[in-house]
Amino acid sequence: MPREYALRRIPDETYRWIESKSKASHVSVNQFLLDTVEVVREGSGQLPLFEDRPYLVASDSSMVPFKFIDLFAGIGGFRLALQRLGGTCVFTSEWDKFSQKTYEAWWGDRPQGDINEIDADEIPDHDILAAGFPCQPFSIAGVSKKNSLGKAHGFDCKEQGNLFFRICEIVKAKRPPILILENVKNLKSHDKRRTWPVIKSSLESLDYVVFDQTIDARDYVPQHRERIFIVCFDSKVFGANPGYQFPDPPSGPSPKFRDILEAEPDPKYILTTHLWKYLQAYAAKHKKAGNGFGYGMTDLDGVSRTLSARYYKDGSEVLIPRGGRKRPRRLTLVEAARLMGFGDMVTAREDIPVSDTQAYKQFGNAVVPAVVEAVARQALSVAVRELARGDGGCLLKRTC
Ligand SMILES: C[S@@+](CC[C@H](N)C(=O)[O-])C[C@H]1O[C@@H](n2cnc3c(N)ncnc32)[C@H](O)[C@@H]1O
């Protein structure tokens, strides 16, 4: 095709680049230019990563267009991370009405409700399925609570344990090239280590290659928070060895707890004399009995304990010393947001549309976005490598 046909006076070097890219993508020069113009016209640069436009993929994996779905979305920890990486959210599910409220205020989308009620075929096509599926049936606290109530846990927990299999059904119907799942660390040891092999083999039987690692968020935020991340690649797309590597911890100084503190916290967060006495007595009793239960007075130059969904009860796991014999205080909501890595979403109390109780629960349940971002960036670099193989980037079975 004569070069004038599409555009006049293109520098030779640029024309050669256009020609080579269109060849690699198996489209005509004209089609390549039209597609490129379309992206610019749309203004979003968000054509699907894993479809047939490899030339639109940035040379580094930090900013690539892709679509994702956000299941068990909570307040959108996955969404924050994946949008930062250039993703577009095409579907969200979260059934808790308070979390829906926060999610809608922050992201502009009201999540759909119970995932069991949603027809998998109605979920839009997507490149990444993200899900921090409910951890309560698998967490140590959840298991002992359910045991003490004589209730089933793990997969036997009828209401929640089967949600993993719901994810599998969606995966089967939609075949997203990449899955990123998150859960409590205890998932690996749950039920005498019988739960994890079921999860892994279920994903493998769907033809996904499974990578997992427990990551402590302390390298990203000043909080000890260990969670298992499960990253899966469709072997029909990426082959048997996608070569995924979990991220190395970021370099640079470790996050310090004092950096998330507000300068002038509301005095209402100071523990009452009654509660402080109670927590001290409780800790002393357990120390005498030889176990470590007790409050967590945070080292300001270190990291806090894990923020749990029950923080609203007494705040005992993350207390903030106020010097001398002063009674400690709890985290403000702004501080709780920062401790989880949601500082960009919450600069003031008004940014949170729910009660303190609900907000602490939501933060305690959330995933740390910075960890997801690091994990997902590595997954995207696998995708970019695959696209760069120059075979037309025909990654999705639906486009081949
Ligand atoms: C561990 S939290 C995930 C939090 C999320 N990753 C975040 O960053 O906020 C699990 C979420 O799943 C939601 N959930 C539980 N069962 C559900 C169901 N059947 N349908 C939709 N959401 C559900 C819970 O309300 C909870 O918010």
Ligand as a Chemical Component Dictionary entry (heavy atoms), coordinates in Angstrom:
data_LIG
# 
_chem_comp.id                   LIG 
_chem_comp.type                 NON-POLYMER 
_chem_comp.pdbx_formal_charge   0 
_chem_comp.three_letter_code    LIG 
# 
loop_
_chem_comp_atom.comp_id 
_chem_comp_atom.atom_id 
_chem_comp_atom.alt_atom_id 
_chem_comp_atom.type_symbol 
_chem_comp_atom.charge 
_chem_comp_atom.model_Cartn_x 
_chem_comp_atom.model_Cartn_y 
_chem_comp_atom.model_Cartn_z 
_chem_comp_atom.pdbx_ordinal 
LIG C1  C1  C 0  -12.246 -10.666 52.476 1  
LIG S1  S1  S 1  -13.470 -9.537  51.979 2  
LIG C2  C2  C 0  -12.726 -8.882  50.516 3  
LIG C3  C3  C 0  -12.339 -7.452  50.657 4  
LIG C4  C4  C 0  -11.779 -6.794  49.418 5  
LIG N1  N1  N 0  -10.700 -7.544  48.819 6  
LIG C5  C5  C 0  -11.318 -5.383  49.719 7  
LIG O1  O1  O 0  -10.194 -5.013  49.368 8  
LIG O2  O2  O -1 -12.066 -4.636  50.350 9  
LIG C6  C6  C 0  -14.721 -10.592 51.318 10 
LIG C7  C7  C 0  -15.958 -9.842  50.846 11 
LIG O3  O3  O 0  -16.838 -10.766 50.220 12 
LIG C8  C8  C 0  -18.160 -10.329 50.452 13 
LIG N2  N2  N 0  -19.052 -11.479 50.222 14 
LIG C9  C9  C 0  -19.207 -12.579 50.984 15 
LIG N3  N3  N 0  -20.071 -13.428 50.444 16 
LIG C10 C10 C 0  -20.513 -12.849 49.280 17 
LIG C11 C11 C 0  -21.439 -13.251 48.265 18 
LIG N4  N4  N 0  -22.078 -14.410 48.354 19 
LIG N5  N5  N 0  -21.625 -12.432 47.212 20 
LIG C12 C12 C 0  -20.954 -11.238 47.125 21 
LIG N6  N6  N 0  -20.085 -10.809 48.075 22 
LIG C13 C13 C 0  -19.862 -11.610 49.136 23 
LIG C14 C14 C 0  -18.133 -9.871  51.901 24 
LIG O4  O4  O 0  -19.206 -8.992  52.193 25 
LIG C15 C15 C 0  -16.746 -9.208  51.985 26 
LIG O5  O5  O 0  -16.834 -7.836  51.766 27 
# 
loop_
_chem_comp_bond.comp_id 
_chem_comp_bond.atom_id_1 
_chem_comp_bond.atom_id_2 
_chem_comp_bond.value_order 
_chem_comp_bond.pdbx_ordinal 
LIG C1  S1  SING 1  
LIG S1  C2  SING 2  
LIG S1  C6  SING 3  
LIG C2  C3  SING 4  
LIG C3  C4  SING 5  
LIG C4  N1  SING 6  
LIG C4  C5  SING 7  
LIG C5  O1  DOUB 8  
LIG C5  O2  SING 9  
LIG C6  C7  SING 10 
LIG C7  O3  SING 11 
LIG C7  C15 SING 12 
LIG O3  C8  SING 13 
LIG C8  N2  SING 14 
LIG C8  C14 SING 15 
LIG N2  C9  SING 16 
LIG N2  C13 SING 17 
LIG C9  N3  DOUB 18 
LIG N3  C10 SING 19 
LIG C10 C11 SING 20 
LIG C10 C13 DOUB 21 
LIG C11 N4  SING 22 
LIG C11 N5  DOUB 23 
LIG N5  C12 SING 24 
LIG C12 N6  DOUB 25 
LIG N6  C13 SING 26 
LIG C14 O4  SING 27 
LIG C14 C15 SING 28 
LIG C15 O5  SING 29 
# 
